[in-house]
Amino acid sequence: MNRFLRVLMLASLSIGGVLAGGCATAQNENAGAANRDAANRPQTAPAETQSKPLTGSIKVESRPEGADVLLIPEDESGADPPQPRGQTPVTITELAPGKYAVHLEKTGFKPFQKSVEVKPGETTAVTAPLQRR
């Protein structure tokens, strides 16, 4: 039998002050049910402790635009081969945390290179003022 009908039956059998006691009993039953429901719900982690990004990105710009972008991952064992990543402006996403060399080339301009560190969940900016040869 649902709680509402049970409370109505108790109320109809009660008189005077007992009626108020029946309502209090119903409130206590509802509070107990709410506590039981909360205890049975799956627990979720607070927003700040839920999964954090494992990758970062590099935003590359140049003046003038249109420079070829090469990304060179750097680690303790030496540099890996350069990876072409388009032309400026470009944002290189989903990079593993670590150190990288950003190398830019544009016809008629001196090459530009800068080392940066990628951190999880962050975007590192590189702006290259290219110089004419």
PyMOL commands that set and color helices and strands:
alter all, ss='L'
color gray80, all
select helices_A, chain A and resi 3-13+17-40+47-49
alter helices_A, ss='H'
color red, helices_A
select strands_A, chain A and resi 56-63+68-75+78-79+83-87+90-95+98-105+112-118+123-129
alter strands_A, ss='S'
color yellow, strands_A
deselect
rebuild
show_as cartoon
